[in-house]
Amino acid sequence: GVTKITGSGTGTARATLTAASNTEVRFLTIENTGTFDAIGVYSNDASPGLAHVTVSSPGSSEPWSAVYYEGTTAAPFIRDSILIGGSYSVLNAGSSTAKIVNTMLVGASAGGSSLCFGTYDANLAAVGC
């Protein structure tokens, strides 16, 4: 079976998962069922790894994002994953750069920079970050 954690909080203080540097989350489904400002994975000045995860934060009013990171040193590395956000698949509110490889992005990628390779949408069409 698939391990799934679910939360319903709003804002960065109540993200379903708050990630830390020098950690990697693997083979997990993370969902935030909140209706406003719902965040699946939050990172503040941390550089976590996400591998083979599904992060879903569909929400019903803006903003909501699957992965939200901020700060000057936050640099998540995301690979072989699925990020589903009602507004944003990835939202960078800082000045750092995420690395995203072989990952499905459903929802816009916004904010600062992200380096993407092999990213695609729900229709398997190539998308940039």
HELIX and SHEET records of a PDB file:
HELIX    1   1 THR A   12  ARG A   14  5                                   3    
SHEET    1   A 6 LYS A   4  GLY A   7  0                                        
SHEET    2   A 6 GLU A  24  ASN A  32  1                                        
SHEET    3   A 6 GLY A  49  SER A  57  1                                        
SHEET    4   A 6 PHE A  77  ARG A  79  1                                        
SHEET    5   A 6 ALA A  98  VAL A 101  1                                        
SHEET    6   A 6 SER A 114  PHE A 117  1                                        
SHEET    1   B 7 LYS A   4  GLY A   7  0                                        
SHEET    2   B 7 GLU A  24  ASN A  32  1                                        
SHEET    3   B 7 GLY A  49  SER A  57  1                                        
SHEET    4   B 7 ILE A  82  ASN A  92  1                                        
SHEET    5   B 7 SER A  65  GLU A  70  1                                        
SHEET    6   B 7 ILE A  39  ASN A  44  1                                        
SHEET    7   B 7 LEU A  17  THR A  18  1                                        
SHEET    1   C 5 LYS A   4  GLY A   7  0                                        
SHEET    2   C 5 GLU A  24  ASN A  32  1                                        
SHEET    3   C 5 GLY A  49  SER A  57  1                                        
SHEET    4   C 5 ILE A  82  ASN A  92  1                                        
SHEET    5   C 5 MET A 104  GLY A 111  1                                        
END                                                                             
